[in-house]
């Protein structure tokens, strides 16, 4: 198959989640000695090497990295390490609104999370009461990029832009995870010197409706355009108003509001 493809995006995340009965990291880089033989297959290094050993050229293998974490509800809040018993998915976040997952932007903006960095898996987890989440931060994303460079892979990709800290609310600048990846792969981007007197700053605009007034954000979340099934919006509360971000699925695809994903148009009634 590899000879017919330009590149292969390896989704090296969702390796553990709330479908399991104990806490596990979303994307551990390496196995842990205490894991069973089957568990030792659930890490980034194993996934990449599986593709390479199966014949995929390294320069076509793209390391997928998650900008979100998988969350759990702990059976006992005092037992909150890796492998702790759980009762189900973690509570939904204010933006992603999906039990069992939290965007990096939702995690880093909440100071109540107590972060622990696991050297064995080269990634952090955090606990808050009976809530637990395993995710990647700037440090662990950087380690993963160092790994793909060392292994001479074709590059990196993320899932997904809107769960990175795109507003820069966590003191690391906008898109800190994506920026870390880009900087390590491409080098720091030099900025041109601009005379402030020559620049007229465009005022910040909060978009609350289309120019034709047919769509308006009224609450946080993802919503399909009522007049175009292929278009959807990500609405975020900002003070008394909402910021709206427009996205589009493929030409023959439609946005499914129940799963917040693009799918075939014939799967969505009315599309």
C-alpha positions as CSV (number, residue, x, y, z in Angstrom):
1,X,0.0,0.0,0.0
2,X,2.8,2.4,0.9
3,X,4.0,2.7,-2.7
4,X,0.7,4.2,-3.8
5,X,0.6,6.8,-1.0
6,X,2.4,10.1,-0.7
7,X,2.4,9.8,3.1
8,X,0.8,7.8,5.9
9,X,-0.7,9.7,8.9
10,X,-0.4,7.3,11.9
11,X,-3.0,8.2,14.5
12,X,-0.7,7.5,17.5
13,X,-3.2,8.6,20.1
14,X,-6.5,7.2,21.6
15,X,-4.3,4.4,22.8
16,X,-6.1,4.4,26.2
17,X,-9.4,5.9,27.2
18,X,-12.6,5.6,29.3
19,X,-13.6,2.4,27.5
20,X,-11.0,0.8,29.9
21,X,-11.5,0.2,33.6
22,X,-8.3,1.9,34.7
23,X,-6.6,5.2,33.9
24,X,-4.3,5.2,30.9
25,X,-2.5,7.8,28.9
26,X,-3.9,9.0,25.6
27,X,-0.5,8.7,23.8
28,X,2.4,7.2,25.8
29,X,5.6,7.4,23.9
30,X,7.1,4.1,25.3
31,X,5.9,1.0,27.1
32,X,6.2,0.5,30.8
33,X,8.0,-2.5,32.3
34,X,5.0,-3.5,34.4
35,X,2.6,-3.7,31.5
36,X,1.3,-7.0,30.0
37,X,2.5,-8.1,26.6
38,X,-0.7,-6.8,25.0
39,X,-0.5,-3.5,26.8
40,X,3.1,-3.0,25.6
41,X,1.7,-2.6,22.1
42,X,-0.3,0.5,23.1
43,X,2.3,3.2,22.7
44,X,3.6,5.5,20.1
45,X,7.0,3.8,19.6
46,X,5.3,0.4,19.0
47,X,2.8,1.9,16.5
48,X,5.5,3.6,14.5
49,X,7.8,0.6,14.4
50,X,4.9,-1.7,13.4
51,X,4.4,0.4,10.3
52,X,8.1,0.6,9.5
53,X,8.7,-3.1,10.1
54,X,5.7,-3.9,7.9
55,X,7.4,-2.1,5.0
56,X,6.3,1.5,5.2
57,X,9.2,3.8,4.3
58,X,10.1,6.0,7.2
59,X,10.0,9.2,5.1
60,X,6.3,8.5,4.4
61,X,5.3,7.8,8.0
62,X,3.8,10.9,9.7
63,X,3.6,10.9,13.5
64,X,0.1,11.9,14.6
65,X,-0.1,13.8,17.9
66,X,-3.2,14.7,20.0
67,X,-3.9,18.2,21.3
68,X,-6.4,16.8,23.7
69,X,-6.5,14.2,26.5
70,X,-8.6,11.2,27.4
71,X,-10.3,11.6,30.8
72,X,-11.7,9.3,33.4
73,X,-13.7,9.4,36.6
74,X,-11.7,7.8,39.4
75,X,-13.2,5.2,41.7
76,X,-11.2,6.7,44.6
77,X,-10.0,10.2,44.4
78,X,-7.0,9.4,46.6
79,X,-5.9,6.7,44.2
80,X,-5.1,8.8,41.2
81,X,-2.0,7.4,39.6
82,X,-1.5,5.7,36.2
83,X,-3.5,2.4,36.3
84,X,-5.9,3.6,39.0
85,X,-9.5,2.0,39.0
86,X,-12.1,4.1,37.3
87,X,-15.9,4.2,37.0
88,X,-16.3,5.7,33.6
89,X,-15.4,8.7,31.4
90,X,-14.5,12.1,32.9
91,X,-16.9,15.0,32.9
92,X,-17.4,16.8,29.6
93,X,-15.4,20.1,29.2
94,X,-17.0,23.5,28.5
95,X,-15.8,23.6,24.9
96,X,-15.5,20.0,23.7
97,X,-18.7,19.0,25.6
98,X,-17.8,15.3,25.2
99,X,-17.4,13.0,28.3
100,X,-14.1,11.2,28.3
101,X,-12.0,13.9,26.5
102,X,-10.7,17.4,27.2
103,X,-8.9,19.8,24.9
104,X,-5.5,21.0,25.9
105,X,-7.1,24.5,26.0
106,X,-9.6,23.2,28.6
107,X,-6.9,21.6,30.7
108,X,-4.2,24.3,30.8
109,X,-6.7,27.0,31.5
110,X,-7.9,25.3,34.7
111,X,-5.5,25.8,37.6
112,X,-7.2,23.2,39.8
113,X,-5.6,20.4,37.8
114,X,-2.5,19.0,39.5
115,X,-0.1,17.9,36.8
116,X,2.4,15.0,37.1
117,X,4.9,14.3,34.4
118,X,5.6,10.6,33.8
119,X,9.2,9.9,32.7
120,X,8.3,6.4,31.7
121,X,5.8,7.5,29.1
122,X,7.3,10.9,28.5
123,X,4.0,12.7,29.0
124,X,1.8,14.2,31.8
125,X,-1.4,13.3,33.5
126,X,-3.4,15.6,35.8
127,X,-5.9,14.9,38.6
128,X,-8.6,17.1,40.1
129,X,-10.8,15.5,42.8
130,X,-12.2,12.3,41.2
131,X,-11.3,13.5,37.7
132,X,-8.2,12.3,35.8
133,X,-6.8,13.1,32.3
134,X,-3.8,11.9,30.4
135,X,-2.7,14.4,27.7
136,X,0.3,16.0,26.0
137,X,1.7,19.4,27.0
138,X,4.4,21.6,25.4
139,X,7.2,19.5,27.0
140,X,5.8,16.1,25.9
141,X,4.9,17.3,22.4
142,X,8.5,18.5,22.0
143,X,9.8,15.1,23.1
144,X,7.6,13.4,20.5
145,X,8.9,15.8,17.8
146,X,12.5,15.0,18.9
147,X,11.5,11.3,18.6
148,X,10.2,11.7,15.0
149,X,13.3,13.6,14.0
150,X,15.6,10.9,15.5
151,X,13.7,8.2,13.7
152,X,13.8,10.2,10.5
153,X,10.1,10.1,9.9
154,X,8.3,12.1,7.3
155,X,6.9,14.7,9.7
156,X,4.1,15.3,12.2
157,X,0.4,16.0,12.2
158,X,-2.1,16.9,14.9
159,X,-5.7,16.3,15.9
160,X,-6.8,18.9,16.2
161,X,-6.5,22.7,15.8
162,X,-9.4,23.8,17.9
163,X,-8.3,21.8,21.0
164,X,-4.9,23.5,21.1
165,X,-4.8,26.8,23.1
166,X,-5.8,28.8,20.1
167,X,-6.6,31.9,22.1
168,X,-3.3,31.9,24.1
169,X,-5.0,32.0,27.5
170,X,-2.5,29.8,29.2
171,X,0.5,32.1,29.0
172,X,2.3,30.1,26.3
173,X,1.2,32.1,23.3
174,X,-1.4,31.0,20.7
175,X,-1.3,27.4,19.5
176,X,1.5,26.4,21.8
177,X,1.5,22.7,20.9
178,X,1.3,23.4,17.1
179,X,4.0,26.1,17.5
180,X,6.3,23.7,19.3
181,X,6.0,21.2,16.5
182,X,6.5,23.7,13.8
183,X,9.5,25.4,15.5
184,X,11.3,22.1,16.1
185,X,10.7,20.8,12.6
186,X,11.2,24.1,10.7
187,X,13.2,26.3,13.0
188,X,12.1,29.5,14.7
189,X,10.4,31.8,12.2
190,X,12.1,35.2,12.0
191,X,9.6,38.1,12.1
192,X,10.1,41.2,9.9
193,X,10.9,44.5,11.6
194,X,7.9,46.8,11.3
195,X,7.7,50.4,12.2
196,X,4.7,50.8,14.5
197,X,3.9,54.2,13.0
198,X,3.3,52.5,9.6
199,X,0.8,50.0,11.0
200,X,-2.9,50.6,11.5
201,X,-4.2,48.0,13.9
202,X,-7.4,46.3,12.7
203,X,-9.9,46.3,15.6
204,X,-10.9,43.0,17.1
205,X,-14.2,41.9,15.6
206,X,-16.5,39.3,17.2
207,X,-18.5,37.7,14.5
208,X,-22.0,36.7,15.7
209,X,-23.8,36.2,12.4
210,X,-23.3,35.7,8.7
211,X,-23.4,38.8,6.5
212,X,-26.9,37.7,5.5
213,X,-27.9,37.2,9.2
214,X,-29.0,33.6,8.7
215,X,-26.8,32.1,11.4
216,X,-26.1,33.4,14.9
217,X,-24.2,31.7,17.8
218,X,-26.4,31.4,20.8
219,X,-24.3,28.9,22.9
220,X,-20.9,27.2,22.9
221,X,-20.3,24.3,20.6
222,X,-20.3,23.0,17.0
223,X,-23.3,23.7,14.8
224,X,-24.2,22.9,11.2
225,X,-25.2,25.8,8.9
226,X,-28.9,25.6,8.4
227,X,-28.6,26.4,4.7
228,X,-25.4,24.4,3.8
229,X,-24.9,21.0,5.3
230,X,-21.2,21.0,4.4
231,X,-20.5,24.1,6.6
232,X,-20.3,24.2,10.3
233,X,-19.4,26.6,13.0
234,X,-17.5,26.5,16.3
235,X,-19.0,29.0,18.8
236,X,-17.2,30.3,21.9
237,X,-18.7,32.6,24.5
238,X,-16.7,35.8,24.9
239,X,-18.2,38.2,27.4
240,X,-21.7,39.0,26.3
241,X,-21.1,37.9,22.8
242,X,-19.9,34.8,20.9
243,X,-16.9,34.4,18.6
244,X,-17.7,32.2,15.6
245,X,-15.3,30.1,13.6
246,X,-16.4,28.8,10.2
247,X,-15.3,25.4,8.8
248,X,-16.3,23.3,5.8
249,X,-16.5,19.5,5.2
250,X,-15.7,18.1,1.8
251,X,-17.9,18.7,-1.2
252,X,-19.8,15.5,-0.8
253,X,-19.8,15.5,3.0
254,X,-22.1,17.0,5.7
255,X,-21.6,17.9,9.3
256,X,-23.2,15.6,11.9
257,X,-24.1,17.6,15.0
258,X,-24.6,14.4,17.1
259,X,-20.9,13.4,16.7
260,X,-19.4,16.7,15.7
261,X,-17.8,15.1,12.7
262,X,-18.0,15.3,8.9
263,X,-19.8,12.3,7.3
264,X,-21.5,11.3,4.1
265,X,-24.4,13.6,3.2
266,X,-26.8,10.7,2.8
267,X,-26.2,9.9,6.4
268,X,-27.8,13.2,7.5
269,X,-31.6,13.6,7.1
270,X,-32.4,16.7,5.0
271,X,-28.9,16.9,3.4
